[in-house]
Amino acid sequence: MVLLSTPPRYRAEHLEAVVAAGKHAYAEKPLSIDSPGCRRISAAGETAREKKLTIVAGLQRRYAECYREVKERIERGDLGQIVSARAQWLGSDLTFAREGAKIGPSAPRQEREIRLWYFFRWLSGDMICEQNVHNLDVCNWFIGSHPERATGYGGRKARTDIGDIFDHFNLVFEYPGGAHLSYSSSQFQKGWSDVSEQFFGSQGTADMSDDVKRQPYVTGKSPWKYDGPNGNSHHVSNAVAALVKSVKGTGEHRNDARYGAESTLTAILGRRAAMERREVTWEEVYNDSQVLHPDF
């Protein structure tokens, strides 16, 4: 089994090589930084399926007990039809990513960007791909589809001293059937954060969170509140356990490539809408041929 955790710029070609070699993979999120890469991930996933290889994506909320419980409740109709959703990842600048680079001011530009890869779009795909894809994956999962279009804005207002990625996004995604997702993210808040998703159905609501002090709950005709240890406290180990069981054939076969690529493409859709300040459709992003390259 191969762990793919290098900068996302290389995820597609690495997964292709892993599948060609007949190995299983744990592929960290995001699964690409551009549309051609997402299509390559999907194709590699299909080849892996034919070879009965396991691929687990680092979108670990799908392996959290509380998220899986609420997903089951949505599927059985406890919330009715999902008509709208709200999600956010509001937090501070990633100081650890700066400090961890350990690079001097005289280092060549190529080395500097690779060591500080998170802050450069051609390596990370921007914060909406590298970080916010967690929220967007949950929204696609709970709503049951990828969005059809997106509008919104974003920019660099606080973090202007490094890289080229945005430090905030504010977007609206429209899903089949008319459900809308209002999404916001930032990386400049200090002393306060909110990483959560809320879903509003015709018969109930769900509040999901990555905060250990904010337990998920459902309201409506079948109220429920998660009362165990935080559902995310074991989500990564759950994902690894599922991978091992899949490889051994003692559990459900896992191949997360398709939905991982779709969630990554959802983030790219939002990035395009914010950067171009216009409505962007799923079809034009899916068929986009632009490959992100460094400008050196």
Backbone as numpy.savetxt, mean C-alpha at the origin, in Angstrom:
# Nx Ny Nz CAx CAy CAz Cx Cy Cz
13.23 -19.67 -0.31 12.38 -18.48 -0.31 13.27 -17.25 -0.31
12.84 -16.22 -1.07 13.63 -15.00 -1.19 12.85 -13.85 -0.59
13.51 -13.06 0.22 12.93 -11.84 0.77 13.33 -10.66 -0.10
12.32 -9.99 -0.68 12.57 -8.84 -1.54 12.29 -7.56 -0.76
13.34 -6.89 -0.31 13.16 -5.70 0.51 14.12 -4.57 0.14
14.66 -4.64 -1.07 15.47 -3.55 -1.57 14.55 -2.40 -2.00
15.08 -1.23 -2.39 14.21 -0.15 -2.85 13.21 -0.64 -3.90
11.96 -0.20 -3.84 10.88 -0.70 -4.72 11.17 -0.56 -6.21
12.08 0.31 -6.58 12.43 0.48 -7.99 12.78 -0.85 -8.65
13.31 -1.79 -7.87 13.81 -3.04 -8.44 12.89 -4.24 -8.17
11.72 -3.98 -7.58 10.88 -5.10 -7.15 10.42 -6.00 -8.31
9.99 -5.37 -9.41 9.45 -6.17 -10.51 10.50 -7.09 -11.11
11.68 -6.55 -11.43 12.69 -7.40 -12.06 13.20 -8.46 -11.09
13.24 -8.14 -9.80 13.67 -9.14 -8.83 12.65 -10.25 -8.68
11.35 -9.90 -8.66 10.32 -10.94 -8.55 10.32 -11.83 -9.78
10.52 -11.23 -10.94 10.61 -12.03 -12.17 11.74 -13.05 -12.07
12.89 -12.61 -11.53 14.04 -13.50 -11.41 13.76 -14.61 -10.39
13.09 -14.27 -9.31 12.76 -15.26 -8.28 11.84 -16.33 -8.85
10.80 -15.90 -9.56 9.85 -16.85 -10.13 10.52 -17.72 -11.19
11.37 -17.09 -12.02 12.09 -17.85 -13.05 12.98 -18.92 -12.42
13.50 -18.63 -11.22 14.37 -19.58 -10.53 13.57 -20.62 -9.75
12.25 -20.51 -9.76 11.41 -21.48 -9.06 11.39 -21.33 -7.56
11.59 -20.10 -7.06 11.62 -19.85 -5.62 10.33 -19.16 -5.17
10.03 -19.29 -3.88 8.93 -18.57 -3.26 9.44 -17.19 -2.84
8.51 -16.25 -2.57 8.95 -14.89 -2.26 8.06 -14.21 -1.24
8.71 -13.44 -0.38 8.03 -12.42 0.43 8.47 -11.10 -0.18
7.54 -10.41 -0.82 7.86 -9.17 -1.54 7.33 -7.97 -0.77
8.23 -7.15 -0.27 7.79 -5.97 0.48 7.03 -5.01 -0.43
6.19 -4.21 0.22 5.44 -3.18 -0.50 6.34 -1.96 -0.70
5.99 -1.11 -1.68 5.05 -1.37 -2.77 5.69 -2.34 -3.75
4.87 -2.91 -4.62 5.40 -3.90 -5.55 5.97 -3.29 -6.82
5.88 -1.98 -6.94 6.52 -1.28 -8.06 6.46 0.21 -7.78
6.99 1.00 -8.72 6.91 2.46 -8.62 6.24 3.07 -9.84
5.96 2.23 -10.85 5.34 2.75 -12.06 4.42 1.69 -12.67
3.64 2.10 -13.66 2.64 1.20 -14.26 3.25 0.00 -14.96
4.30 0.16 -15.78 4.90 -1.02 -16.41 5.37 -2.04 -15.38
5.91 -1.56 -14.25 6.35 -2.46 -13.20 5.19 -3.24 -12.60
4.05 -2.59 -12.43 2.87 -3.28 -11.89 2.40 -4.38 -12.83
2.44 -4.10 -14.13 2.04 -5.13 -15.09 3.01 -6.30 -15.07
4.28 -6.02 -14.86 5.27 -7.09 -14.76 5.04 -7.94 -13.51
4.67 -7.29 -12.41 4.38 -8.00 -11.17 3.20 -8.95 -11.38
2.14 -8.44 -12.01 0.96 -9.28 -12.26 1.31 -10.48 -13.12
2.11 -10.26 -14.16 2.50 -11.35 -15.05 3.36 -12.37 -14.30
4.29 -11.89 -13.48 5.13 -12.80 -12.70 4.27 -13.60 -11.73
3.23 -12.94 -11.19 2.32 -13.64 -10.29 1.58 -14.77 -10.97
1.16 -14.56 -12.22 0.47 -15.61 -12.95 1.41 -16.78 -13.24
2.66 -16.47 -13.58 3.64 -17.53 -13.80 3.88 -18.31 -12.51
3.94 -17.58 -11.39 4.13 -18.22 -10.09 2.96 -19.14 -9.77
1.74 -18.71 -10.14 0.57 -19.54 -9.89 0.67 -20.86 -10.67
1.11 -20.76 -11.92 1.26 -21.97 -12.74 2.30 -22.92 -12.15
3.33 -22.32 -11.54 4.40 -23.13 -10.95 4.11 -23.53 -9.51
2.94 -23.09 -8.99 2.56 -23.37 -7.61 3.55 -22.78 -6.61
4.05 -21.60 -6.93 4.95 -20.88 -6.03 4.16 -19.91 -5.16
4.65 -19.65 -3.98 4.01 -18.74 -3.04 4.59 -17.34 -3.16
3.71 -16.33 -3.17 4.13 -14.93 -3.10 3.28 -14.26 -2.03
3.92 -13.77 -1.00 3.23 -12.99 0.03 3.75 -11.56 -0.06
2.83 -10.60 -0.14 3.20 -9.18 -0.22 3.21 -8.57 1.18
4.06 -7.56 1.35 4.18 -6.89 2.63 3.05 -5.91 2.90
1.85 -6.28 2.57 0.65 -5.49 2.87 -0.05 -6.21 4.02
0.58 -6.12 5.18 0.27 -7.04 6.27 -1.06 -6.82 6.96
-1.76 -5.72 6.70 -3.07 -5.56 7.32 -4.03 -6.68 6.89
-3.80 -7.26 5.73 -4.65 -8.36 5.28 -4.46 -9.61 6.14
-3.43 -9.61 6.97 -3.17 -10.75 7.84 -3.46 -10.43 9.30
-3.95 -9.23 9.59 -4.28 -8.84 10.96 -5.64 -9.39 11.34
-5.75 -9.93 12.55 -7.00 -10.57 12.97 -8.19 -9.61 12.89
-8.00 -8.38 13.39 -9.14 -7.46 13.43 -9.59 -7.06 12.03
-8.65 -6.85 11.11 -9.02 -6.48 9.74 -9.74 -7.63 9.05
-9.27 -8.85 9.27 -9.92 -10.00 8.65 -11.33 -10.20 9.19
-11.51 -9.94 10.49 -12.83 -10.05 11.09 -13.80 -9.06 10.46
-13.38 -7.82 10.31 -14.27 -6.80 9.75 -14.54 -7.07 8.27
-13.55 -7.55 7.54 -13.77 -7.92 6.15 -14.85 -8.97 6.04
-14.82 -9.97 6.92 -15.85 -11.02 6.91 -17.22 -10.42 7.19
-17.29 -9.46 8.11 -18.57 -8.83 8.43 -19.10 -8.01 7.25
-18.21 -7.37 6.53 -18.63 -6.63 5.34 -19.19 -7.58 4.30
-18.51 -8.71 4.10 -18.94 -9.67 3.09 -20.29 -10.29 3.42
-20.61 -10.46 4.69 -21.90 -11.04 5.04 -23.00 -9.99 5.18
-22.66 -8.72 4.92 -23.67 -7.68 4.84 -23.94 -6.90 6.10
-23.08 -7.02 7.13 -23.33 -6.31 8.39 -23.36 -4.80 8.22
-22.60 -4.27 7.25 -22.57 -2.82 7.04 -23.49 -2.39 5.89
-24.13 -3.34 5.24 -24.90 -3.02 4.05 -23.95 -2.68 2.90
-24.36 -1.81 2.02 -23.52 -1.40 0.91 -22.57 -0.29 1.35
-21.28 -0.45 1.06 -20.32 0.60 1.38 -20.54 1.77 0.40
-20.88 2.93 0.94 -21.17 4.08 0.09 -20.06 5.11 0.10
-19.25 5.13 1.17 -18.12 6.06 1.21 -17.09 5.58 2.22
-15.90 6.13 2.12 -14.83 5.76 3.04 -13.90 6.95 3.22
-13.19 6.91 4.31 -12.19 7.94 4.59 -10.97 7.24 5.15
-9.79 7.66 4.73 -8.56 7.06 5.25 -7.48 8.13 5.30
-6.53 7.94 6.19 -5.48 8.92 6.35 -4.21 8.30 6.95
-3.10 8.87 6.57 -1.82 8.56 7.21 -1.14 9.90 7.46
-1.42 10.45 8.61 -0.92 11.76 8.97 0.16 11.58 10.03
1.35 12.03 9.73 2.45 11.84 10.68 3.59 12.80 10.45
4.72 12.49 11.05 5.88 13.38 11.00 6.86 12.94 9.93
7.87 13.78 9.71 8.92 13.46 8.75 9.66 12.21 9.22
10.23 11.47 8.27 10.89 10.20 8.59 12.35 10.44 8.94
12.56 10.91 10.17 13.92 11.22 10.62 14.82 10.01 10.57
14.28 8.83 10.91 15.11 7.62 10.92 15.66 7.30 9.55
14.89 7.63 8.50 15.34 7.35 7.14 16.50 8.25 6.75
16.52 9.46 7.29 17.64 10.37 7.04 18.88 9.91 7.81
18.68 9.66 9.10 19.81 9.33 9.96 20.42 7.98 9.61
19.58 7.06 9.16 20.07 5.73 8.86 20.94 5.65 7.62
20.91 6.68 6.79 21.68 6.66 5.54 23.17 6.71 5.80
23.61 7.45 6.83 25.02 7.56 7.18 25.88 7.90 5.96
25.62 9.02 5.40 26.34 9.43 4.19 26.83 10.86 4.34
28.06 11.10 3.92 28.66 12.41 4.04 28.29 13.32 2.88
28.50 14.62 3.04 28.12 15.58 2.00 28.94 15.47 0.73
30.10 14.80 0.80 30.94 14.69 -0.39 30.66 13.43 -1.21
29.71 12.62 -0.80 29.40 11.38 -1.51 28.85 11.69 -2.90
29.13 10.85 -3.90 28.57 11.05 -5.24 27.05 11.07 -5.19
26.45 11.78 -6.13 25.00 11.93 -6.14 24.29 10.59 -6.22
24.79 9.68 -7.07 24.14 8.38 -7.21 24.10 7.64 -5.89
25.23 7.63 -5.17 25.28 6.94 -3.89 24.35 7.61 -2.88
24.34 8.93 -2.89 23.50 9.66 -1.94 22.03 9.32 -2.15
21.59 9.29 -3.40 20.19 9.02 -3.66 19.82 7.58 -3.32
20.72 6.65 -3.58 20.42 5.25 -3.27 20.36 5.04 -1.76
21.27 5.66 -1.02 21.24 5.52 0.44 20.03 6.23 1.05
19.62 7.31 0.43 18.44 8.06 0.89 17.25 7.76 -0.02
17.13 6.51 -0.42 16.21 6.11 -1.48 14.78 6.51 -1.22
14.36 6.53 0.04 12.95 6.82 0.33 12.53 8.18 -0.21
13.43 9.14 -0.24 13.09 10.52 -0.57 13.17 10.83 -2.06
13.43 9.81 -2.88 13.54 10.03 -4.32 12.51 9.17 -5.05
11.72 9.82 -5.88 10.57 9.16 -6.51 10.99 7.99 -7.38
12.12 8.09 -8.06 12.52 7.02 -8.98 12.92 5.75 -8.24
13.13 5.85 -6.92 13.47 4.68 -6.13 12.32 4.20 -5.24
11.55 5.12 -4.68 10.49 4.75 -3.74 9.09 4.81 -4.33
8.91 5.58 -5.40 7.58 5.78 -5.96 6.81 6.90 -5.29
7.45 7.61 -4.35 6.85 8.68 -3.54 6.19 8.09 -2.30
5.90 8.93 -1.33 5.34 8.45 -0.06 4.00 7.75 -0.24
3.24 8.15 -1.25 1.93 7.53 -1.45 2.07 6.08 -1.87
3.16 5.74 -2.55 3.41 4.35 -2.92 4.09 3.60 -1.78
5.13 4.17 -1.22 5.94 3.43 -0.25 5.24 3.27 1.09
4.46 4.27 1.51 3.83 4.22 2.81 2.31 4.11 2.73
1.69 5.05 2.01 0.23 5.15 1.99 -0.45 3.97 1.31
0.31 3.15 0.59 -0.27 1.99 -0.08 -0.94 1.05 0.93
-0.51 1.08 2.21 -1.17 0.26 3.23 -2.64 0.64 3.35
-2.92 1.94 3.53 -4.31 2.40 3.61 -5.09 2.04 2.36
-4.50 2.35 1.21 -5.21 2.16 -0.05 -5.50 0.69 -0.31
-4.60 -0.19 0.11 -4.84 -1.62 -0.03 -6.05 -2.05 0.80
-6.14 -1.54 2.03 -7.29 -1.88 2.88 -8.59 -1.39 2.23
-8.56 -0.18 1.68 -9.78 0.36 1.06 -10.21 -0.46 -0.14
-9.28 -0.83 -0.99 -9.62 -1.70 -2.12 -10.19 -3.02 -1.64
-9.58 -3.59 -0.61 -9.98 -4.88 -0.06 -11.39 -4.82 0.51
-11.66 -3.82 1.33 -12.97 -3.72 1.98 -14.06 -3.32 0.99
-13.76 -2.41 0.07 -14.77 -1.99 -0.91 -14.97 -3.06 -1.97
-13.94 -3.86 -2.22 -14.08 -4.98 -3.13 -13.68 -4.71 -4.57
-12.92 -3.64 -4.79 -12.53 -3.28 -6.15 -11.43 -2.24 -6.09
-10.80 -2.00 -7.23 -9.91 -0.85 -7.34 -10.72 0.34 -7.83
-10.26 1.57 -7.60 -11.02 2.74 -8.04 -11.00 2.91 -9.55
-11.96 3.68 -10.04 -12.04 3.96 -11.48 -11.35 5.26 -11.85
-11.23 6.18 -10.90 -10.61 7.49 -11.19 -10.23 8.16 -9.89
-9.41 9.20 -10.01 -8.99 9.95 -8.84 -8.77 11.41 -9.20
-9.00 12.29 -8.23 -8.70 13.72 -8.35 -8.07 14.17 -7.05
-7.37 15.30 -7.08 -6.81 15.83 -5.85 -5.55 16.62 -6.07
-4.80 16.79 -4.99 -3.58 17.58 -5.08 -2.58 17.09 -4.04
-1.37 17.59 -4.16 -0.31 17.27 -3.21 0.83 18.23 -3.46
1.90 18.10 -2.68 3.02 19.00 -2.89 4.10 18.86 -1.85
5.07 19.77 -1.95 6.20 19.85 -1.02 6.14 21.23 -0.36
5.72 21.27 0.89 5.60 22.54 1.59 6.50 22.61 2.82
6.68 21.51 3.49 7.50 21.49 4.71 8.85 20.83 4.47
8.86 19.70 3.76 10.11 18.98 3.51 10.65 19.40 2.14
11.41 20.44 2.13 11.95 20.96 0.86 13.46 20.84 0.79
14.06 20.20 1.79 15.52 20.16 1.87 16.12 18.87 1.35
15.28 17.93 0.94 15.81 16.64 0.53 14.87 15.99 -0.49
15.46 15.36 -1.49 14.71 14.56 -2.44 13.74 15.33 -3.30
12.76 14.58 -3.87 11.76 15.20 -4.74 10.35 14.69 -4.47
10.17 13.87 -3.41 8.84 13.34 -3.14 7.99 14.39 -2.42
6.67 14.23 -2.51 5.74 15.13 -1.83 5.76 14.87 -0.32
5.31 15.87 0.44 5.14 15.66 1.88 3.67 15.69 2.28
2.75 15.83 1.30 1.33 15.73 1.61 0.53 15.41 0.35
-0.58 14.70 0.54 -1.54 14.38 -0.51 -2.94 14.59 0.04
-3.85 15.02 -0.83 -5.27 15.11 -0.48 -6.04 14.70 -1.72
-6.72 13.54 -1.66 -7.27 12.93 -2.87 -8.67 12.39 -2.65
-9.40 12.24 -3.74 -10.68 11.56 -3.74 -10.62 10.49 -4.82
-10.90 9.23 -4.43 -10.96 8.11 -5.36 -12.42 7.71 -5.53
-12.82 7.45 -6.77 -14.19 6.99 -7.04 -14.16 5.54 -7.47
-14.97 4.71 -6.80 -15.02 3.28 -7.05 -16.25 2.91 -7.87
-16.25 1.73 -8.49 -17.44 1.26 -9.21 -18.65 1.27 -8.28
-19.79 1.71 -8.80 -20.99 1.78 -7.97 -21.17 3.11 -7.28
-20.16 3.98 -7.39 -20.30 5.33 -6.86 -19.69 5.59 -5.50
-19.15 4.58 -4.84 -18.51 4.81 -3.54 -17.29 5.72 -3.72
-17.12 6.65 -2.79 -15.99 7.57 -2.84 -15.10 7.37 -1.60
-13.80 7.46 -1.82 -12.82 7.42 -0.75 -12.14 8.79 -0.66
-12.22 9.41 0.50 -11.50 10.66 0.75 -10.20 10.29 1.46
-9.06 10.63 0.85 -7.77 10.20 1.38 -6.84 11.39 1.60
-6.15 11.39 2.74 -5.17 12.44 3.02 -3.97 11.84 3.72
-2.81 12.41 3.45 -1.59 11.95 4.11 -0.62 13.12 4.23
0.25 13.03 5.22 1.26 14.07 5.40 2.45 13.49 6.14
3.60 14.13 5.97 4.80 13.75 6.70 5.47 15.00 7.26
4.69 15.80 7.97 5.29 16.95 8.65 4.63 17.27 9.99
3.60 16.49 10.38 2.99 16.69 11.68 3.99 16.30 12.77
3.97 17.02 13.90 4.84 16.70 15.03 3.99 16.52 16.28
4.20 15.40 16.97 3.51 15.16 18.22 2.11 14.62 18.08
1.65 14.39 16.86 0.31 13.86 16.65 0.28 13.08 15.35
-0.47 12.00 15.34 -0.58 11.23 14.10 -1.94 10.54 14.06
-2.32 10.14 12.86 -3.57 9.40 12.66 -3.36 8.48 11.47
-3.32 7.20 11.74 -3.20 6.19 10.69 -4.42 5.29 10.82
-5.41 5.50 9.95 -6.68 4.79 10.14 -7.51 4.79 8.87
-8.57 3.96 8.89 -9.53 3.89 7.79 -10.93 3.79 8.38
-11.86 4.51 7.80 -13.26 4.45 8.21 -14.13 4.12 6.99
-15.13 3.26 7.22 -16.01 2.83 6.13 -17.46 3.08 6.55
-18.22 3.67 5.64 -19.60 4.05 5.93 -20.54 3.29 4.99
-21.35 2.40 5.59 -22.26 1.60 4.81 -23.69 2.02 5.02
-24.59 1.45 4.24 -26.01 1.79 4.35 -26.63 1.29 5.65
-25.94 0.35 6.34 -26.49 -0.17 7.59 -25.50 -0.18 8.75
-24.35 0.40 8.56 -23.38 0.42 9.64 -22.07 1.03 9.21
-21.16 1.20 10.15 -19.85 1.77 9.87 -18.76 0.91 10.50
-17.52 1.12 10.03 -16.37 0.42 10.61 -15.25 1.42 10.79
-14.58 1.36 11.92 -13.43 2.22 12.19 -12.23 1.33 12.43
-11.23 1.46 11.57 -10.03 0.63 11.64 -8.83 1.52 11.92
-7.86 0.99 12.65 -6.71 1.82 13.00 -5.46 0.99 13.22
-4.31 1.63 13.00 -3.01 1.02 13.24 -2.49 1.41 14.63
-3.31 2.13 15.39 -2.91 2.64 16.71 -3.31 1.64 17.78
-2.36 1.21 18.61 -2.65 0.21 19.64 -3.64 0.73 20.67
-3.81 2.06 20.76 -4.74 2.63 21.72 -6.13 2.84 21.13
-6.31 2.50 19.87 -7.57 2.76 19.20 -8.06 1.46 18.57
-8.82 0.69 19.33 -9.25 -0.61 18.87 -10.34 -0.50 17.81
-10.25 -1.29 16.75 -11.26 -1.28 15.69 -12.64 -1.65 16.21
-13.66 -1.07 15.58 -15.02 -1.40 15.97 -15.97 -1.24 14.80
-17.15 -1.85 14.93 -18.21 -1.79 13.92 -19.48 -1.30 14.61
-20.22 -0.42 13.95 -21.52 0.02 14.46 -22.60 -0.43 13.49
-23.86 -0.34 13.90 -24.96 -0.71 13.02 -25.76 -1.87 13.58
-26.29 -2.68 12.68 -27.18 -3.76 13.11 -26.45 -4.87 13.86
-25.13 -4.97 13.67 -24.35 -6.00 14.38 -23.11 -5.34 14.99
-23.30 -4.56 16.07 -22.16 -3.86 16.68 -21.09 -4.84 17.16
-19.85 -4.42 17.06 -18.72 -5.27 17.45 -17.52 -4.40 17.75
-16.71 -4.82 18.73 -15.48 -4.12 19.03 -14.40 -5.15 19.31
-13.27 -4.95 18.71 -12.15 -5.87 18.91 -11.63 -5.70 20.33
-11.60 -6.80 21.09 -11.19 -6.71 22.49 -9.98 -7.57 22.81
-9.29 -8.05 21.78 -8.08 -8.81 22.02 -6.87 -7.91 21.95
-5.66 -8.51 21.92 -4.47 -7.68 21.72 -4.60 -6.99 20.37
-3.99 -5.83 20.23 -4.19 -5.06 19.01 -4.03 -5.94 17.79
-4.97 -5.82 16.89 -5.01 -6.69 15.71 -3.79 -6.60 14.84
-3.06 -5.49 14.94 -1.86 -5.33 14.13 -0.60 -5.79 14.85
-0.72 -6.18 16.12 0.47 -6.51 16.88 1.19 -7.75 16.35
0.45 -8.60 15.66 1.07 -9.81 15.11 0.87 -9.92 13.60
0.57 -8.81 12.94 0.22 -8.91 11.53 1.38 -9.36 10.66
2.60 -8.95 10.96 3.74 -9.38 10.15 4.03 -10.86 10.40
4.04 -11.26 11.67 4.29 -12.67 11.96 3.18 -13.55 11.39
1.95 -13.03 11.37 0.86 -13.78 10.74 1.12 -13.99 9.25
1.62 -12.93 8.59 1.92 -13.02 7.16 3.02 -14.04 6.90
4.05 -14.03 7.74 5.15 -14.99 7.57 4.66 -16.41 7.83
3.81 -16.56 8.86 3.27 -17.89 9.15 2.44 -18.41 7.98
1.65 -17.51 7.36 0.84 -17.91 6.21 1.73 -18.31 5.04
2.84 -17.59 4.88 3.79 -17.93 3.81 4.35 -19.33 4.03
4.78 -19.62 5.26 5.38 -20.92 5.56 4.37 -22.05 5.33
3.13 -21.84 5.78 2.09 -22.86 5.59 1.80 -23.07 4.10
1.82 -21.96 3.34 1.58 -22.07 1.91 2.68 -22.86 1.23
3.92 -22.58 1.60 5.06 -23.30 1.01 5.00 -24.78 1.36
4.65 -25.08 2.62 4.61 -26.47 3.06 3.38 -27.21 2.59
2.37 -26.46 2.11 1.14 -27.10 1.69 0.23 -27.46 2.85
0.46 -26.83 4.02 -0.35 -27.12 5.20 -1.41 -26.05 5.45
-1.51 -25.08 4.56 -2.49 -24.01 4.70 -2.90 -23.50 3.34
-3.67 -22.43 3.33 -4.13 -21.83 2.07 -2.95 -21.40 1.20
-3.02 -21.72 -0.08 -1.97 -21.26 -0.99 -2.08 -19.75 -1.17
-0.97 -19.06 -0.99 -0.97 -17.60 -1.04 -0.25 -17.10 -2.30
-0.92 -16.24 -3.03 -0.30 -15.54 -4.15 -0.90 -14.14 -4.15
-0.18 -13.19 -3.55 -0.68 -11.82 -3.36 -0.29 -10.88 -4.49
0.29 -11.41 -5.54 0.84 -10.54 -6.59 -0.23 -9.67 -7.25
-1.38 -10.28 -7.55 -2.39 -9.52 -8.29 -2.93 -8.35 -7.49
-3.41 -8.62 -6.26 -3.97 -7.50 -5.50 -2.87 -6.55 -5.04
-1.65 -7.06 -4.84 -0.53 -6.18 -4.49 -0.22 -5.21 -5.61
-0.27 -5.70 -6.85 -0.05 -4.83 -8.00 -1.18 -3.83 -8.16
-2.43 -4.27 -7.92 -3.57 -3.36 -8.04 -3.53 -2.25 -6.99
-3.15 -2.60 -5.77 -3.07 -1.58 -4.72 -1.93 -0.62 -4.99
-0.82 -1.14 -5.50 0.28 -0.25 -5.88 -0.14 0.68 -7.01
-0.87 0.14 -7.98 -1.34 0.97 -9.08 -2.36 2.01 -8.60
-3.12 1.68 -7.55 -4.02 2.66 -6.97 -3.24 3.84 -6.41
-2.11 3.55 -5.76 -1.24 4.62 -5.25 -0.68 5.45 -6.40
-0.30 4.80 -7.49 0.23 5.52 -8.65 -0.86 6.39 -9.27
-2.09 5.89 -9.29 -3.22 6.68 -9.77 -3.35 7.96 -8.95
-3.28 7.84 -7.63 -3.35 9.03 -6.78 -2.18 9.97 -7.00
-1.00 9.40 -7.17 0.19 10.23 -7.42 0.04 11.03 -8.71
-0.42 10.37 -9.76 -0.63 11.05 -11.04 -1.65 12.17 -10.90
-2.77 11.89 -10.23 -3.82 12.90 -10.07 -3.29 14.11 -9.32
-2.50 13.87 -8.27 -1.96 14.98 -7.47 -0.92 15.78 -8.24
-0.06 15.09 -8.97 1.01 15.78 -9.69 0.48 16.55 -10.89
-0.53 16.00 -11.55 -1.05 16.63 -12.77 -2.25 17.53 -12.52
-2.76 17.52 -11.29 -3.88 18.37 -10.89 -5.07 18.24 -11.85
-5.44 17.00 -12.13 -6.58 16.74 -13.00 -7.16 15.38 -12.66
-8.34 15.08 -13.19 -8.91 13.75 -13.01 -8.13 12.76 -13.87
-7.70 11.68 -13.25 -6.96 10.64 -13.95 -7.73 9.34 -13.78
-7.88 8.58 -14.87 -8.65 7.35 -14.82 -7.75 6.13 -14.64
-8.36 5.05 -14.14 -7.64 3.81 -13.96 -7.09 3.29 -15.29
-7.87 3.38 -16.34 -7.46 2.85 -17.63 -6.19 3.54 -18.14
-6.13 4.86 -18.02 -4.94 5.52 -18.55 -3.71 5.23 -17.71
-3.88 5.03 -16.41 -2.74 4.68 -15.58 -2.31 3.24 -15.84
-3.28 2.35 -15.95 -2.97 0.94 -16.20 -2.18 0.78 -17.51
-2.56 1.54 -18.51 -1.92 1.41 -19.83 -0.73 2.34 -20.02
-0.37 3.08 -19.00 0.72 4.03 -19.11 2.05 3.29 -19.37
2.88 3.84 -20.23 4.15 3.20 -20.57 5.35 3.88 -19.91
5.11 4.94 -19.13 6.24 5.68 -18.54 6.93 4.86 -17.45
8.23 4.75 -17.59 9.07 4.09 -16.59 9.87 5.17 -15.87
9.83 5.18 -14.55 10.55 6.21 -13.80 12.05 5.91 -13.81
12.82 6.88 -14.26 14.28 6.75 -14.32 14.93 7.91 -13.57
16.15 7.74 -13.07 16.86 8.87 -12.50 17.25 9.85 -13.59
17.46 11.11 -13.24 17.81 12.11 -14.26 19.31 12.35 -14.31
20.10 11.33 -13.97 21.56 11.45 -14.13 22.05 10.28 -14.98
